[in-house]
Amino acid sequence: MILGDQLSRGISSLSDADPKRDIVLLAEVADETRYVPHHPKKIAFIFSAMRHFAAELRAEGFKVDYVTLDDPANTGAFGSELARAVARHGAGSAVVTHPGEWRVLHAMQGWEDEARVPVEIRADERFFCALPQFRQWAEGRRQLRMEFFYREMRRGTGILMDADGEPVGGRWNFDAENRKAVPARLDMPPAFFVSPDAVTKEVLSLVAARFPDNFGTLEGFDYAVTAADARRALAHFIDHALPSFGDYQDAMRQGEDRLFHSVLSPYLNAGLLDPRAVCEAAETAWRQGLAPLNAVEGFIRQILGWREYVRGIYWLKMPDYAHTNRLGAYRSLPGLYWGAPTGMNCLHQCVDQTRRLAHAHHIQRLMVTGNFALLIGARPSEVAEWYLAVYIDAYEWVELPNVHGMVLYADGGYLGSKPYAASGKYIDRMSDYCRNCRYDVKQTVGPRACPFNFLYWNFLIENAPQLRSNQRMAMIYASMERMDEVKRAAIQDQAARFLGELTTEY
């Protein structure tokens, strides 16, 4: 049985599959479409990729049992579809690969009873770091810092290492060089897109009919849905965008949805791209002089470092990790996250891009939509559900640690050493959003004050008991202590009025 994020020919469940003996099962099940209200582009991407993968297996000679969402006999759940397939084919056993989400693993552990045959759950070998290896690395550490894990991954793989076992360029991390705003005049790379074929068009029609009220649009669907096209997307990024990716990876610009970002995460997380091949392609570009080291290292760190790290955290700390709420945040997510009007242009731009593309890059997610959720004290479970629902690359193993640890500090600093809280000044420095906003990013209080400014200081005031002792926040709290009491009261009063006016309606 192959799940929708396991579309890799090298997946462990197919490693010894015999076309003469074995049957491959793929099923589009309702349970997976509705546990959160997924963006319609996300559903269409996964279903189309599944159907193309099934066709490739058939061309290879496999008998593929494919259950579509609109099959009248479809039971809507993985376990019962496996049981039906076992009965149809008189199968004596089932082989699956370890899933990417805790809830699926919990269900999977009951499939033997449901299908009444042995079910072998194999390790997912598509990652650099096996889960037992991560547990061994984490054992005895009070805090798990990604930077140190990343160095271990570099040493273990040899990626971006020299012959003496040292990091190329003499440094592990070139992040300090990757924080430039996009200049007013800079040519953007050409867009990569794949026109929907007949299979994808059929899926788009199905999704449009079944999910008409989900947040997001199907218009302009142009994602790759095969491994071959995903490799084309990788080659396009290497040739056209990687050279400038490092400099501008944290930048945002109105009207430029993708800038120099690869948009490869959907393909990596669904299995259409192999992370080893992606990292090797980027490293080769550097060694051939086609891309600078700061760009290549920054890109590889996201895959070899951060992606592997958050997966390890997820499987190490679940299921309790999903319920963390260190700062006691309780506020419901406001309707602006689902497209309700807002005068904050940065939020409007990022949410609208999410609505159109089911994608936004990491700084838009962390420092705009995530930062706002942190500052208003949004309930972590609601924020996590939103990220899981609206992004095409979101699966819980990668989404949850990013939200609870990186975005909201809900784990109390287990993943990140401090909250990524910021005022409007950061957004103004890294984007042009503030130029077209009704609010003034230079004002902290008053009718035109940027909400990020007074919410930032209000967040620090409200959470001082938990955060004041954090060494990385000592300077900012020292600055706050010097703030005039009248100004502090005005900030708190304006924040209270603003938060009281937020609505969940959309």
MOCORHU-V714108 format. One record per residue. N is the residue number from 1. RES is the residue in one small letter. BURIAL is # if it has 16 or more other ideal C-beta (glycine too) atoms within 10 Angstrom, else .. Layout:
n=N res=RES burial=BURIAL
n=N res=RES burial=BURIAL
This chain:
n=1 res=m burial=#
n=2 res=i burial=#
n=3 res=l burial=#
n=4 res=g burial=#
n=5 res=d burial=#
n=6 res=q burial=#
n=7 res=l burial=#
n=8 res=s burial=#
n=9 res=r burial=.
n=10 res=g burial=.
n=11 res=i burial=#
n=12 res=s burial=#
n=13 res=s burial=#
n=14 res=l burial=#
n=15 res=s burial=.
n=16 res=d burial=.
n=17 res=a burial=.
n=18 res=d burial=.
n=19 res=p burial=.
n=20 res=k burial=.
n=21 res=r burial=.
n=22 res=d burial=#
n=23 res=i burial=#
n=24 res=v burial=#
n=25 res=l burial=#
n=26 res=l burial=#
n=27 res=a burial=#
n=28 res=e burial=#
n=29 res=v burial=#
n=30 res=a burial=.
n=31 res=d burial=#
n=32 res=e burial=#
n=33 res=t burial=#
n=34 res=r burial=.
n=35 res=y burial=.
n=36 res=v burial=#
n=37 res=p burial=#
n=38 res=h burial=#
n=39 res=h burial=#
n=40 res=p burial=#
n=41 res=k burial=#
n=42 res=k burial=#
n=43 res=i burial=#
n=44 res=a burial=#
n=45 res=f burial=#
n=46 res=i burial=#
n=47 res=f burial=#
n=48 res=s burial=#
n=49 res=a burial=#
n=50 res=m burial=#
n=51 res=r burial=#
n=52 res=h burial=#
n=53 res=f burial=#
n=54 res=a burial=#
n=55 res=a burial=.
n=56 res=e burial=.
n=57 res=l burial=#
n=58 res=r burial=.
n=59 res=a burial=.
n=60 res=e burial=.
n=61 res=g burial=.
n=62 res=f burial=#
n=63 res=k burial=.
n=64 res=v burial=#
n=65 res=d burial=#
n=66 res=y burial=#
n=67 res=v burial=#
n=68 res=t burial=.
n=69 res=l burial=#
n=70 res=d burial=.
n=71 res=d burial=.
n=72 res=p burial=.
n=73 res=a burial=.
n=74 res=n burial=#
n=75 res=t burial=#
n=76 res=g burial=.
n=77 res=a burial=#
n=78 res=f burial=#
n=79 res=g burial=#
n=80 res=s burial=#
n=81 res=e burial=#
n=82 res=l burial=#
n=83 res=a burial=#
n=84 res=r burial=#
n=85 res=a burial=#
n=86 res=v burial=#
n=87 res=a burial=.
n=88 res=r burial=.
n=89 res=h burial=.
n=90 res=g burial=.
n=91 res=a burial=#
n=92 res=g burial=.
n=93 res=s burial=.
n=94 res=a burial=#
n=95 res=v burial=#
n=96 res=v burial=#
n=97 res=t burial=#
n=98 res=h burial=#
n=99 res=p burial=#
n=100 res=g burial=#
n=101 res=e burial=#
n=102 res=w burial=#
n=103 res=r burial=.
n=104 res=v burial=#
n=105 res=l burial=.
n=106 res=h burial=.
n=107 res=a burial=#
n=108 res=m burial=#
n=109 res=q burial=.
n=110 res=g burial=.
n=111 res=w burial=#
n=112 res=e burial=#
n=113 res=d burial=.
n=114 res=e burial=#
n=115 res=a burial=#
n=116 res=r burial=.
n=117 res=v burial=#
n=118 res=p burial=.
n=119 res=v burial=#
n=120 res=e burial=.
n=121 res=i burial=#
n=122 res=r burial=.
n=123 res=a burial=.
n=124 res=d burial=#
n=125 res=e burial=.
n=126 res=r burial=#
n=127 res=f burial=#
n=128 res=f burial=#
n=129 res=c burial=#
n=130 res=a burial=.
n=131 res=l burial=#
n=132 res=p burial=.
n=133 res=q burial=#
n=134 res=f burial=#
n=135 res=r burial=.
n=136 res=q burial=.
n=137 res=w burial=#
n=138 res=a burial=.
n=139 res=e burial=.
n=140 res=g burial=.
n=141 res=r burial=.
n=142 res=r burial=.
n=143 res=q burial=.
n=144 res=l burial=#
n=145 res=r burial=.
n=146 res=m burial=#
n=147 res=e burial=.
n=148 res=f burial=.
n=149 res=f burial=#
n=150 res=y burial=#
n=151 res=r burial=.
n=152 res=e burial=.
n=153 res=m burial=#
n=154 res=r burial=#
n=155 res=r burial=.
n=156 res=g burial=.
n=157 res=t burial=#
n=158 res=g burial=.
n=159 res=i burial=#
n=160 res=l burial=#
n=161 res=m burial=.
n=162 res=d burial=.
n=163 res=a burial=.
n=164 res=d burial=.
n=165 res=g burial=.
n=166 res=e burial=.
n=167 res=p burial=#
n=168 res=v burial=#
n=169 res=g burial=.
n=170 res=g burial=.
n=171 res=r burial=.
n=172 res=w burial=#
n=173 res=n burial=#
n=174 res=f burial=#
n=175 res=d burial=#
n=176 res=a burial=.
n=177 res=e burial=#
n=178 res=n burial=#
n=179 res=r burial=.
n=180 res=k burial=.
n=181 res=a burial=#
n=182 res=v burial=#
n=183 res=p burial=.
n=184 res=a burial=.
n=185 res=r burial=.
n=186 res=l burial=.
n=187 res=d burial=.
n=188 res=m burial=#
n=189 res=p burial=#
n=190 res=p burial=.
n=191 res=a burial=.
n=192 res=f burial=#
n=193 res=f burial=.
n=194 res=v burial=#
n=195 res=s burial=.
n=196 res=p burial=#
n=197 res=d burial=.
n=198 res=a burial=.
n=199 res=v burial=#
n=200 res=t burial=#
n=201 res=k burial=.
n=202 res=e burial=.
n=203 res=v burial=#
n=204 res=l burial=#
n=205 res=s burial=.
n=206 res=l burial=#
n=207 res=v burial=#
n=208 res=a burial=.
n=209 res=a burial=.
n=210 res=r burial=.
n=211 res=f burial=#
n=212 res=p burial=.
n=213 res=d burial=.
n=214 res=n burial=#
n=215 res=f burial=#
n=216 res=g burial=#
n=217 res=t burial=.
n=218 res=l burial=#
n=219 res=e burial=.
n=220 res=g burial=.
n=221 res=f burial=#
n=222 res=d burial=.
n=223 res=y burial=#
n=224 res=a burial=#
n=225 res=v burial=#
n=226 res=t burial=#
n=227 res=a burial=#
n=228 res=a burial=.
n=229 res=d burial=#
n=230 res=a burial=#
n=231 res=r burial=#
n=232 res=r burial=.
n=233 res=a burial=#
n=234 res=l burial=#
n=235 res=a burial=.
n=236 res=h burial=#
n=237 res=f burial=#
n=238 res=i burial=#
n=239 res=d burial=.
n=240 res=h burial=.
n=241 res=a burial=#
n=242 res=l burial=#
n=243 res=p burial=#
n=244 res=s burial=#
n=245 res=f burial=#
n=246 res=g burial=#
n=247 res=d burial=#
n=248 res=y burial=#
n=249 res=q burial=#
n=250 res=d burial=#
n=251 res=a burial=#
n=252 res=m burial=#
n=253 res=r burial=#
n=254 res=q burial=#
n=255 res=g burial=.
n=256 res=e burial=.
n=257 res=d burial=#
n=258 res=r burial=#
n=259 res=l burial=#
n=260 res=f burial=#
n=261 res=h burial=#
n=262 res=s burial=#
n=263 res=v burial=#
n=264 res=l burial=#
n=265 res=s burial=#
n=266 res=p burial=#
n=267 res=y burial=#
n=268 res=l burial=#
n=269 res=n burial=#
n=270 res=a burial=#
n=271 res=g burial=#
n=272 res=l burial=#
n=273 res=l burial=#
n=274 res=d burial=#
n=275 res=p burial=#
n=276 res=r burial=.
n=277 res=a burial=.
n=278 res=v burial=#
n=279 res=c burial=#
n=280 res=e burial=.
n=281 res=a burial=#
n=282 res=a burial=#
n=283 res=e burial=#
n=284 res=t burial=.
n=285 res=a burial=#
n=286 res=w burial=#
n=287 res=r burial=.
n=288 res=q burial=.
n=289 res=g burial=.
n=290 res=l burial=.
n=291 res=a burial=#
n=292 res=p burial=#
n=293 res=l burial=#
n=294 res=n burial=#
n=295 res=a burial=#
n=296 res=v burial=#
n=297 res=e burial=#
n=298 res=g burial=#
n=299 res=f burial=#
n=300 res=i burial=#
n=301 res=r burial=#
n=302 res=q burial=#
n=303 res=i burial=#
n=304 res=l burial=#
n=305 res=g burial=#
n=306 res=w burial=#
n=307 res=r burial=#
n=308 res=e burial=#
n=309 res=y burial=#
n=310 res=v burial=#
n=311 res=r burial=#
n=312 res=g burial=#
n=313 res=i burial=#
n=314 res=y burial=#
n=315 res=w burial=#
n=316 res=l burial=#
n=317 res=k burial=#
n=318 res=m burial=#
n=319 res=p burial=.
n=320 res=d burial=.
n=321 res=y burial=#
n=322 res=a burial=#
n=323 res=h burial=.
n=324 res=t burial=#
n=325 res=n burial=.
n=326 res=r burial=#
n=327 res=l burial=#
n=328 res=g burial=.
n=329 res=a burial=#
n=330 res=y burial=.
n=331 res=r burial=.
n=332 res=s burial=.
n=333 res=l burial=#
n=334 res=p burial=#
n=335 res=g burial=.
n=336 res=l burial=#
n=337 res=y burial=#
n=338 res=w burial=#
n=339 res=g burial=.
n=340 res=a burial=.
n=341 res=p burial=.
n=342 res=t burial=#
n=343 res=g burial=.
n=344 res=m burial=#
n=345 res=n burial=#
n=346 res=c burial=#
n=347 res=l burial=#
n=348 res=h burial=#
n=349 res=q burial=#
n=350 res=c burial=#
n=351 res=v burial=#
n=352 res=d burial=.
n=353 res=q burial=#
n=354 res=t burial=#
n=355 res=r burial=#
n=356 res=r burial=#
n=357 res=l burial=#
n=358 res=a burial=#
n=359 res=h burial=#
n=360 res=a burial=#
n=361 res=h burial=#
n=362 res=h burial=#
n=363 res=i burial=#
n=364 res=q burial=#
n=365 res=r burial=#
n=366 res=l burial=#
n=367 res=m burial=#
n=368 res=v burial=#
n=369 res=t burial=#
n=370 res=g burial=#
n=371 res=n burial=#
n=372 res=f burial=#
n=373 res=a burial=#
n=374 res=l burial=#
n=375 res=l burial=#
n=376 res=i burial=#
n=377 res=g burial=#
n=378 res=a burial=#
n=379 res=r burial=#
n=380 res=p burial=#
n=381 res=s burial=#
n=382 res=e burial=#
n=383 res=v burial=#
n=384 res=a burial=#
n=385 res=e burial=#
n=386 res=w burial=#
n=387 res=y burial=#
n=388 res=l burial=#
n=389 res=a burial=#
n=390 res=v burial=#
n=391 res=y burial=#
n=392 res=i burial=#
n=393 res=d burial=#
n=394 res=a burial=#
n=395 res=y burial=#
n=396 res=e burial=#
n=397 res=w burial=#
n=398 res=v burial=#
n=399 res=e burial=#
n=400 res=l burial=#
n=401 res=p burial=#
n=402 res=n burial=#
n=403 res=v burial=#
n=404 res=h burial=#
n=405 res=g burial=#
n=406 res=m burial=#
n=407 res=v burial=#
n=408 res=l burial=#
n=409 res=y burial=#
n=410 res=a burial=#
n=411 res=d burial=#
n=412 res=g burial=.
n=413 res=g burial=#
n=414 res=y burial=#
n=415 res=l burial=#
n=416 res=g burial=#
n=417 res=s burial=.
n=418 res=k burial=.
n=419 res=p burial=#
n=420 res=y burial=.
n=421 res=a burial=#
n=422 res=a burial=#
n=423 res=s burial=#
n=424 res=g burial=#
n=425 res=k burial=.
n=426 res=y burial=#
n=427 res=i burial=#
n=428 res=d burial=#
n=429 res=r burial=.
n=430 res=m burial=#
n=431 res=s burial=#
n=432 res=d burial=#
n=433 res=y burial=#
n=434 res=c burial=#
n=435 res=r burial=.
n=436 res=n burial=.
n=437 res=c burial=#
n=438 res=r burial=.
n=439 res=y burial=#
n=440 res=d burial=.
n=441 res=v burial=#
n=442 res=k burial=.
n=443 res=q burial=.
n=444 res=t burial=#
n=445 res=v burial=#
n=446 res=g burial=.
n=447 res=p burial=.
n=448 res=r burial=.
n=449 res=a burial=#
n=450 res=c burial=#
n=451 res=p burial=#
n=452 res=f burial=#
n=453 res=n burial=#
n=454 res=f burial=#
n=455 res=l burial=#
n=456 res=y burial=#
n=457 res=w burial=#
n=458 res=n burial=#
n=459 res=f burial=#
n=460 res=l burial=#
n=461 res=i burial=.
n=462 res=e burial=#
n=463 res=n burial=#
n=464 res=a burial=.
n=465 res=p burial=.
n=466 res=q burial=.
n=467 res=l burial=#
n=468 res=r burial=.
n=469 res=s burial=.
n=470 res=n burial=.
n=471 res=q burial=.
n=472 res=r burial=.
n=473 res=m burial=#
n=474 res=a burial=.
n=475 res=m burial=.
n=476 res=i burial=#
n=477 res=y burial=.
n=478 res=a burial=.
n=479 res=s burial=.
n=480 res=m burial=#
n=481 res=e burial=.
n=482 res=r burial=.
n=483 res=m burial=.
n=484 res=d burial=.
n=485 res=e burial=.
n=486 res=v burial=.
n=487 res=k burial=.
n=488 res=r burial=#
n=489 res=a burial=.
n=490 res=a burial=#
n=491 res=i burial=#
n=492 res=q burial=#
n=493 res=d burial=.
n=494 res=q burial=#
n=495 res=a burial=#
n=496 res=a burial=.
n=497 res=r burial=.
n=498 res=f burial=.
n=499 res=l burial=#
n=500 res=g burial=.
n=501 res=e burial=.
n=502 res=l burial=#
n=503 res=t burial=.
n=504 res=t burial=.
n=505 res=e burial=.
n=506 res=y burial=.
